[in-house]
């Protein structure tokens, strides 16, 4: 069974991330500092320190 991550975008819409590793890699590569907006399939996410902290927690869970 493939894991799916559900997160809310800036418009409070739920988006299902099916390729979690690719999503995390993209955030780490292109949104590693500061504040920015990430668009994916018409959903918009505010990337900031809080969002990056969430991503880091997901990475830790994945390795356990």
KOLLO-43156 format. One record per residue: chain; y, x, z of N, C-alpha, C in turn; residue number from 0. Coordinates in steps of 0.02 Angstrom, whole numbers, padded with zeros to 5 digits, m for minus. Each point is the difference from the previous one (the first is absolute). Last residue first. Layout:
REM residues N
<rec chaine="A" n_north="Y" n_east="X" n_up="Z" ca_north="Y" ca_east="X" ca_up="Z" c_north="Y" c_east="X" c_up="Z" num="NUM"/>
...
//
This chain:
REM residues 64
<rec chaine="A" n_north="00291" n_east="00635" n_up="00512" ca_north="m00046" ca_east="m00009" ca_up="00058" c_north="m00064" c_east="m00034" c_up="m00021" num="63"/>
<rec chaine="A" n_north="00192" n_east="00039" n_up="m00145" ca_north="m00039" ca_east="00061" ca_up="00011" c_north="m00050" c_east="m00006" c_up="00057" num="62"/>
<rec chaine="A" n_north="00153" n_east="m00178" n_up="m00057" ca_north="m00044" ca_east="00012" ca_up="m00058" c_north="m00046" c_east="00061" c_up="00012" num="61"/>
<rec chaine="A" n_north="00174" n_east="m00057" n_up="00154" ca_north="m00057" ca_east="m00046" ca_up="00005" c_north="m00051" c_east="00014" c_up="m00054" num="60"/>
<rec chaine="A" n_north="00200" n_east="00121" n_up="m00008" ca_north="m00040" ca_east="00021" ca_up="00057" c_north="m00061" c_east="m00045" c_up="00007" num="59"/>
<rec chaine="A" n_north="00158" n_east="m00057" n_up="m00163" ca_north="m00036" ca_east="00061" ca_up="m00020" c_north="m00045" c_east="00024" c_up="00057" num="58"/>
<rec chaine="A" n_north="00142" n_east="m00183" n_up="00041" ca_north="m00055" ca_east="m00019" ca_up="m00046" c_north="m00040" c_east="00061" c_up="m00020" num="57"/>
<rec chaine="A" n_north="00192" n_east="00035" n_up="00127" ca_north="m00052" ca_east="m00030" ca_up="00042" c_north="m00059" c_east="m00022" c_up="m00043" num="56"/>
<rec chaine="A" n_north="00191" n_east="00082" n_up="m00111" ca_north="m00035" ca_east="00054" ca_up="00036" c_north="m00056" c_east="m00027" c_up="00044" num="55"/>
<rec chaine="A" n_north="00140" n_east="m00155" n_up="m00108" ca_north="m00043" ca_east="00033" ca_up="m00048" c_north="m00040" c_east="00057" c_up="00033" num="54"/>
<rec chaine="A" n_north="00165" n_east="m00108" n_up="00127" ca_north="m00055" ca_east="m00046" ca_up="m00013" c_north="m00051" c_east="00033" c_up="m00047" num="53"/>
<rec chaine="A" n_north="00200" n_east="00114" n_up="00035" ca_north="m00042" ca_east="00003" ca_up="00061" c_north="m00061" c_east="m00045" c_up="m00008" num="52"/>
<rec chaine="A" n_north="00162" n_east="m00009" n_up="m00168" ca_north="m00039" ca_east="00062" ca_up="m00005" c_north="m00045" c_east="00009" c_up="00061" num="51"/>
<rec chaine="A" n_north="00150" n_east="m00180" n_up="00002" ca_north="m00052" ca_east="m00012" ca_up="m00050" c_north="m00045" c_east="00062" c_up="m00007" num="50"/>
<rec chaine="A" n_north="00187" n_east="00019" n_up="00140" ca_north="m00048" ca_east="m00047" ca_up="00029" c_north="m00058" c_east="m00013" c_up="m00048" num="49"/>
<rec chaine="A" n_north="00185" n_east="00134" n_up="m00074" ca_north="m00043" ca_east="00034" ca_up="00048" c_north="m00053" c_east="m00046" c_up="00031" num="48"/>
<rec chaine="A" n_north="00075" n_east="m00084" n_up="m00232" ca_north="00041" ca_east="00035" ca_up="00050" c_north="m00048" c_east="00033" c_up="00050" num="47"/>
<rec chaine="A" n_north="00011" n_east="m00169" n_up="m00234" ca_north="m00034" ca_east="00059" ca_up="00026" c_north="00049" c_east="00037" c_up="00046" num="46"/>
<rec chaine="A" n_north="m00034" n_east="m00260" n_up="m00103" ca_north="00048" ca_east="00048" ca_up="00026" c_north="m00038" c_east="00057" c_up="00032" num="45"/>
<rec chaine="A" n_north="m00084" n_east="m00167" n_up="m00204" ca_north="m00010" ca_east="00023" ca_up="00068" c_north="00055" c_east="00050" c_up="00019" num="44"/>
<rec chaine="A" n_north="m00078" n_east="m00207" n_up="m00194" ca_north="00047" ca_east="00053" ca_up="00019" c_north="m00008" c_east="00016" c_up="00074" num="43"/>
<rec chaine="A" n_north="m00137" n_east="m00119" n_up="m00232" ca_north="00011" ca_east="m00002" ca_up="00072" c_north="00042" c_east="00061" c_up="00019" num="42"/>
<rec chaine="A" n_north="m00083" n_east="m00037" n_up="m00223" ca_north="00049" ca_east="m00052" ca_up="00016" c_north="00012" c_east="m00010" c_up="00074" num="41"/>
<rec chaine="A" n_north="m00151" n_east="00171" n_up="m00083" ca_north="m00022" ca_east="m00064" ca_up="m00027" c_north="00047" c_east="m00058" c_up="00020" num="40"/>
<rec chaine="A" n_north="00076" n_east="00201" n_up="00116" ca_north="m00069" ca_east="00001" ca_up="m00024" c_north="m00020" c_east="m00071" c_up="m00020" num="39"/>
<rec chaine="A" n_north="00220" n_east="00174" n_up="00092" ca_north="m00020" ca_east="m00061" ca_up="m00035" c_north="m00071" c_east="00008" c_up="m00024" num="38"/>
<rec chaine="A" n_north="00173" n_east="00112" n_up="00200" ca_north="m00058" ca_east="00010" ca_up="m00044" c_north="m00018" c_east="m00067" c_up="m00030" num="37"/>
<rec chaine="A" n_north="00228" n_east="00122" n_up="00122" ca_north="m00037" ca_east="m00061" ca_up="m00016" c_north="m00056" c_east="00019" c_up="m00048" num="36"/>
<rec chaine="A" n_north="00135" n_east="00149" n_up="00204" ca_north="m00003" ca_east="m00017" ca_up="m00071" c_north="m00038" c_east="m00066" c_up="m00008" num="35"/>
<rec chaine="A" n_north="00103" n_east="00206" n_up="00187" ca_north="m00014" ca_east="m00071" ca_up="m00011" c_north="00000" c_east="m00013" c_up="m00074" num="34"/>
<rec chaine="A" n_north="m00063" n_east="00244" n_up="00128" ca_north="00054" ca_east="m00047" ca_up="m00011" c_north="m00023" c_east="m00072" c_up="m00006" num="33"/>
<rec chaine="A" n_north="m00183" n_east="00182" n_up="m00060" ca_north="00057" ca_east="00005" ca_up="00046" c_north="00052" c_east="m00053" c_up="m00018" num="32"/>
<rec chaine="A" n_north="m00211" n_east="00014" n_up="m00117" ca_north="m00017" ca_east="00037" ca_up="00061" c_north="00057" c_east="00006" c_up="00051" num="31"/>
<rec chaine="A" n_north="m00071" n_east="m00111" n_up="m00229" ca_north="00043" ca_east="m00032" ca_up="00050" c_north="m00007" c_east="00035" c_up="00067" num="30"/>
<rec chaine="A" n_north="m00126" n_east="00063" n_up="m00199" ca_north="00064" ca_east="m00020" ca_up="m00028" c_north="00049" c_east="m00030" c_up="00050" num="29"/>
<rec chaine="A" n_north="m00226" n_east="00086" n_up="00059" ca_north="00026" ca_east="00045" ca_up="m00052" c_north="00072" c_east="m00017" c_up="m00019" num="28"/>
<rec chaine="A" n_north="m00126" n_east="m00134" n_up="00158" ca_north="00009" ca_east="00068" ca_up="00027" c_north="00033" c_east="00047" c_up="m00051" num="27"/>
<rec chaine="A" n_north="m00055" n_east="m00219" n_up="m00068" ca_north="00052" ca_east="m00003" ca_up="00051" c_north="00014" c_east="00070" c_up="00027" num="26"/>
<rec chaine="A" n_north="m00179" n_east="m00022" n_up="m00150" ca_north="00064" ca_east="m00010" ca_up="m00034" c_north="00057" c_east="00000" c_up="00051" num="25"/>
<rec chaine="A" n_north="m00220" n_east="00011" n_up="00083" ca_north="00018" ca_east="00062" ca_up="m00034" c_north="00068" c_east="m00006" c_up="m00034" num="24"/>
<rec chaine="A" n_north="m00092" n_east="m00194" n_up="00098" ca_north="00021" ca_east="00049" ca_up="00051" c_north="00022" c_east="00065" c_up="m00033" num="23"/>
<rec chaine="A" n_north="m00091" n_east="m00162" n_up="m00143" ca_north="00063" ca_east="m00024" ca_up="00029" c_north="00028" c_east="00050" c_up="00050" num="22"/>
<rec chaine="A" n_north="m00214" n_east="00039" n_up="m00088" ca_north="00052" ca_east="00013" ca_up="m00051" c_north="00068" c_east="m00022" c_up="00026" num="21"/>
<rec chaine="A" n_north="m00187" n_east="m00047" n_up="00136" ca_north="00012" ca_east="00072" ca_up="m00004" c_north="00055" c_east="00017" c_up="m00050" num="20"/>
<rec chaine="A" n_north="m00071" n_east="m00227" n_up="00019" ca_north="00037" ca_east="00023" ca_up="00058" c_north="00016" c_east="00075" c_up="m00004" num="19"/>
<rec chaine="A" n_north="m00062" n_east="m00200" n_up="m00162" ca_north="m00009" ca_east="00073" ca_up="m00007" c_north="00042" c_east="00034" c_up="00054" num="18"/>
<rec chaine="A" n_north="00008" n_east="m00230" n_up="m00004" ca_north="m00071" ca_east="00011" ca_up="m00010" c_north="m00017" c_east="00074" c_up="m00007" num="17"/>
<rec chaine="A" n_north="00196" n_east="m00171" n_up="00112" ca_north="m00009" ca_east="00066" ca_up="m00030" c_north="m00075" c_east="00013" c_up="m00004" num="16"/>
<rec chaine="A" n_north="00161" n_east="m00230" n_up="00019" ca_north="m00065" ca_east="00031" ca_up="00015" c_north="m00005" c_east="00066" c_up="m00037" num="15"/>
<rec chaine="A" n_north="00214" n_east="m00162" n_up="00098" ca_north="m00028" ca_east="00038" ca_up="m00056" c_north="m00065" c_east="00032" c_up="00022" num="14"/>
<rec chaine="A" n_north="00186" n_east="m00208" n_up="00080" ca_north="m00058" ca_east="00041" ca_up="00015" c_north="m00027" c_east="00031" c_up="m00063" num="13"/>
<rec chaine="A" n_north="00261" n_east="m00074" n_up="00068" ca_north="m00059" ca_east="m00021" ca_up="m00040" c_north="m00057" c_east="00048" c_up="00015" num="12"/>
<rec chaine="A" n_north="00239" n_east="00006" n_up="00078" ca_north="m00049" ca_east="m00032" ca_up="00044" c_north="m00061" c_east="m00028" c_up="m00038" num="11"/>
<rec chaine="A" n_north="00185" n_east="00139" n_up="m00083" ca_north="00012" ca_east="m00072" ca_up="m00007" c_north="m00051" c_east="m00041" c_up="00039" num="10"/>
<rec chaine="A" n_north="m00010" n_east="00238" n_up="m00014" ca_north="00066" ca_east="m00014" ca_up="00030" c_north="00018" c_east="m00074" c_up="m00006" num="9"/>
<rec chaine="A" n_north="m00260" n_east="00051" n_up="00007" ca_north="00055" ca_east="00035" ca_up="m00033" c_north="00066" c_east="m00022" c_up="00031" num="8"/>
<rec chaine="A" n_north="m00256" n_east="00013" n_up="00112" ca_north="00053" ca_east="m00043" ca_up="m00023" c_north="00055" c_east="00043" c_up="m00032" num="7"/>
<rec chaine="A" n_north="m00279" n_east="00044" n_up="00016" ca_north="00064" ca_east="00014" ca_up="00031" c_north="00053" c_east="m00047" c_up="m00029" num="6"/>
<rec chaine="A" n_north="m00286" n_east="00063" n_up="00010" ca_north="00050" ca_east="m00052" ca_up="m00012" c_north="00064" c_east="00018" c_up="00037" num="5"/>
<rec chaine="A" n_north="m00237" n_east="00129" n_up="m00102" ca_north="00054" ca_east="00001" ca_up="00049" c_north="00051" c_east="m00053" c_up="m00019" num="4"/>
<rec chaine="A" n_north="m00277" n_east="00044" n_up="m00046" ca_north="00064" ca_east="m00021" ca_up="m00028" c_north="00050" c_east="00000" c_up="00057" num="3"/>
<rec chaine="A" n_north="m00265" n_east="00106" n_up="m00066" ca_north="00052" ca_east="m00019" ca_up="00048" c_north="00064" c_east="m00018" c_up="m00037" num="2"/>
<rec chaine="A" n_north="m00261" n_east="m00022" n_up="m00090" ca_north="00062" ca_east="00038" ca_up="m00006" c_north="00051" c_east="m00026" c_up="00050" num="1"/>
<rec chaine="A" n_north="m00279" n_east="m00001" n_up="00001" ca_north="00059" ca_east="m00041" ca_up="00000" c_north="00063" c_east="00044" c_up="00000" num="0"/>
//
